[in-house]
Amino acid sequence: MATVNHQFRLASRPQGMVGREHFDYVEEALSELGDGQVLVKIMYVSLDPAMRGWVSEGRSYVPPVQIGEVMRAGTVGVVVESKGEKLLPGDHVSGWLGVQEYAVCNENEVFKVDTEIVQLPTYLGALGMPGVTAYFGLLEVGAAKEGETVVVSGAAGAVGSVVGQIAKLKGCRVVGIAGGPEKCKWILDELGFDAAIDYKSEDVNVALREHCPEGVDVYFDNVGGEILDAVLARLALKARVAICGAISQYNNLEAVRGPSNYMSLLVNRARMEGFVVVDYMGRAPEAVGEMAGWIAEGKLVAREDVVEGFESFPEALQKLFAGENVGKLVLKVSADD
């Protein structure tokens, strides 16, 4: 039984790229369990672009991580000790337990997951926050319909890769925008996208005209910036734009650049709407249930890009912003005993 815990705590707020200097790696003794509490050994930590926003001070959809606090993160792990009524040692759970090796929490702060359905890291990806984001962002905010053309940026990432696959399952034509030949090949050959645009080597404006000759009905935006502008210029009548993220802007030292082609929304009577997955978490079982069925049937590919070594957390996080991951990026903390 471990008695010592290691954590990454926020040390300072970054200006530009987040790095190791912005975190303190600390060691502390584990506290005794109280009634209703469990001790969770964290096995995987979710690495998400939203983390960059959580360490910035300012108004957002959740309060910022405070200096000295354990870095916020989604996690999956195993219960090693319990004084609760619902969870037993050996149960696998998911919850927002932060970047640490162990967590003492109320048993109601985590929920049990079934590792017989999918591997544990998938509960941080396709069956976790990214998958729920993709599901409701595409089908509720984007209101994608059979026969429509859907474009998704960040198409090889945790959210974008699921968006494209759901769109295909719903009978849409899907164009993915990704960076590099490996990612474009993956979304075409393994995920079944209809077309891929490599923004690193192609003119996105020209490629969109080629692959979306009738315009874009639904755009799922994960990156913002110039790519958002390019797609806005190709909107079809009554198009919908779902704003999920803007990873191209998160580490900018200057102010975030807004879209210059927004008048396309007026001309095409289109709608652009931002959304946050927390607004849909009450309906998460609906999304997870359908996607788990697709995974079991081999209709949905869930891919995790696993980085090993808990102490490498800051460097692993930087992989997101360098575009080095394919699929859902997770940090492996420890193996299941």
SVG drawing of the C-alpha trace seen along z (x, -y; Angstrom):
<svg xmlns="http://www.w3.org/2000/svg" viewBox="-31 -41 42 49">
<polyline fill="none" stroke="black" stroke-width="0.4" points="0.0,0.0 1.5,-3.3 1.8,-6.1 3.3,-8.8 1.7,-10.7 3.3,-12.7 1.5,-15.6 2.0,-18.3 0.7,-21.7 0.4,-24.9 3.4,-27.2 2.8,-30.1 0.6,-31.2 2.2,-30.8 2.6,-33.6 2.8,-31.7 3.6,-28.0 3.1,-26.1 6.2,-24.3 7.8,-22.5 8.6,-25.8 4.9,-26.5 4.5,-23.4 5.8,-22.2 6.4,-18.5 5.7,-17.7 5.6,-14.8 3.2,-14.5 1.8,-11.9 -1.5,-10.3 -4.3,-11.2 -6.4,-8.7 -9.8,-7.8 -13.0,-9.2 -16.4,-7.7 -17.7,-7.5 -14.2,-8.1 -12.0,-6.0 -8.3,-5.9 -7.8,-5.7 -4.6,-4.7 -4.5,-6.8 -3.4,-4.8 -4.0,-7.3 -4.3,-11.1 -6.1,-12.8 -4.1,-15.5 -6.4,-18.0 -6.0,-21.4 -8.4,-22.9 -5.7,-22.6 -4.0,-25.6 -7.1,-27.7 -7.6,-26.3 -4.2,-27.7 -5.0,-31.2 -6.6,-33.7 -9.8,-35.2 -13.4,-34.5 -14.2,-31.1 -16.7,-28.3 -14.9,-26.9 -12.8,-28.7 -9.0,-28.7 -6.7,-26.4 -5.3,-28.4 -1.6,-28.7 -0.6,-25.9 -3.5,-23.6 -3.1,-20.2 -3.4,-20.5 -6.9,-19.8 -7.3,-16.7 -9.6,-13.8 -8.3,-10.5 -9.0,-6.8 -7.7,-4.4 -8.4,-1.6 -9.8,-1.8 -7.2,-0.4 -9.0,-1.2 -12.6,-2.1 -14.7,-3.3 -17.7,-3.8 -20.8,-1.8 -20.8,-1.6 -17.2,-1.1 -14.9,1.8 -11.1,2.3 -10.4,3.4 -13.2,1.3 -12.1,-0.8 -13.3,-4.4 -13.1,-7.7 -13.2,-11.2 -11.6,-14.6 -8.9,-13.7 -6.0,-15.8 -2.4,-15.2 -1.3,-13.0 -0.5,-9.3 -3.2,-8.8 -6.3,-10.6 -8.5,-10.5 -12.0,-11.5 -15.7,-10.9 -16.9,-7.9 -19.6,-10.0 -16.9,-12.1 -16.0,-9.2 -18.0,-6.7 -17.4,-3.0 -16.3,-1.9 -16.3,1.5 -12.9,2.6 -14.5,5.6 -16.2,3.3 -13.1,1.2 -9.6,0.6 -9.3,-1.8 -7.7,-4.7 -10.7,-4.7 -12.8,-6.2 -10.6,-9.3 -11.1,-9.4 -14.0,-8.1 -16.1,-7.1 -14.9,-10.1 -15.1,-13.9 -13.7,-14.1 -16.3,-11.5 -19.2,-13.2 -17.9,-16.6 -17.8,-15.1 -21.2,-13.5 -23.2,-16.5 -21.2,-19.1 -21.9,-17.4 -25.4,-16.1 -26.9,-18.8 -24.9,-22.0 -24.0,-21.2 -27.3,-19.3 -25.6,-17.2 -28.0,-15.4 -27.6,-12.6 -26.3,-13.7 -24.6,-16.8 -20.9,-17.8 -19.2,-18.0 -15.7,-19.5 -13.8,-19.0 -10.4,-20.5 -8.0,-18.8 -9.4,-15.8 -6.7,-13.3 -7.2,-14.5 -9.2,-13.1 -12.4,-15.0 -12.0,-15.5 -11.4,-11.8 -14.6,-10.9 -16.6,-13.7 -15.7,-12.5 -16.5,-8.9 -19.9,-9.8 -20.7,-12.0 -19.9,-9.0 -22.2,-6.7 -24.9,-9.3 -24.6,-9.3 -22.6,-12.5 -19.7,-13.2 -16.7,-14.0 -13.6,-16.2 -10.9,-16.2 -8.2,-18.9 -5.1,-17.6 -1.4,-18.2 1.0,-15.9 0.8,-12.9 0.6,-10.3 -2.5,-11.9 -4.2,-12.4 -3.5,-8.8 -5.0,-7.6 -8.2,-9.4 -8.7,-8.3 -7.6,-4.6 -8.6,-3.7 -11.4,-6.1 -13.1,-6.2 -13.1,-10.0 -14.0,-10.9 -11.2,-13.4 -8.3,-14.8 -6.6,-18.2 -3.0,-18.6 -2.8,-22.2 0.9,-21.9 1.5,-21.2 -1.7,-22.3 -3.5,-25.6 -6.6,-25.0 -8.7,-27.5 -7.9,-25.7 -8.4,-22.2 -11.8,-23.2 -13.0,-24.4 -11.9,-21.0 -13.4,-18.8 -16.5,-20.9 -17.8,-22.1 -21.3,-22.7 -20.1,-24.3 -19.8,-23.2 -23.0,-22.3 -21.4,-21.7 -18.0,-22.8 -16.7,-21.5 -13.9,-23.8 -11.2,-22.7 -8.4,-25.1 -9.7,-28.6 -7.4,-31.1 -6.8,-31.0 -8.5,-27.6 -11.7,-28.9 -11.6,-31.8 -11.0,-29.5 -14.0,-27.4 -16.2,-30.4 -15.6,-31.4 -17.0,-28.1 -20.2,-27.9 -23.4,-26.6 -26.8,-28.1 -28.1,-27.5 -24.7,-26.1 -23.9,-25.5 -20.5,-26.1 -19.8,-24.5 -17.0,-26.2 -15.4,-23.6 -11.9,-25.0 -9.1,-27.2 -5.9,-25.3 -4.0,-27.5 -4.6,-30.5 -4.1,-29.1 -0.4,-29.9 -0.4,-33.2 1.3,-36.1 -0.9,-38.6 -4.7,-38.7 -6.7,-35.9 -7.5,-36.8 -11.2,-36.7 -12.6,-35.5 -12.4,-38.0 -14.8,-36.2 -17.8,-36.3 -19.9,-38.2 -20.3,-34.8 -22.7,-33.9 -25.0,-36.8 -24.8,-36.1 -25.5,-32.3 -27.9,-32.8 -25.6,-30.5 -25.2,-30.0 -22.0,-29.9 -22.3,-28.7 -19.8,-27.9 -20.5,-25.1 -18.9,-23.5 -19.3,-19.8 -20.2,-20.4 -23.6,-21.6 -24.2,-18.1 -22.8,-15.9 -26.2,-15.1 -26.9,-13.3 -23.4,-11.7 -24.8,-8.2 -26.8,-8.6 -23.7,-9.4 -21.5,-6.8 -24.0,-4.1 -24.4,-4.6 -20.6,-5.0 -19.8,-1.9 -22.2,0.0 -20.4,-1.3 -17.0,-0.3 -18.2,3.2 -19.5,3.5 -16.3,2.3 -17.9,-0.8 -16.0,-3.3 -12.2,-3.3 -10.9,-4.5 -7.2,-5.3 -5.1,-6.5 -1.7,-7.9 -0.1,-6.9 2.9,-8.6 4.6,-6.8 6.2,-8.3 4.3,-10.4 7.2,-12.8 7.1,-13.7 3.7,-15.4 4.8,-18.9 6.6,-17.7 3.7,-15.3 1.3,-18.2 3.4,-20.2 2.9,-17.4 -0.7,-18.6 0.3,-22.1 3.0,-20.8 0.5,-18.5 2.5,-15.4 -0.3,-13.2 -2.7,-11.0 -5.9,-10.2 -6.5,-10.8 -3.3,-11.8 -3.0,-10.3 -0.3,-10.0 0.3,-6.6 0.9,-6.9 1.0,-3.3 0.0,0.2 -3.0,2.0 -1.9,4.2"/>
</svg>
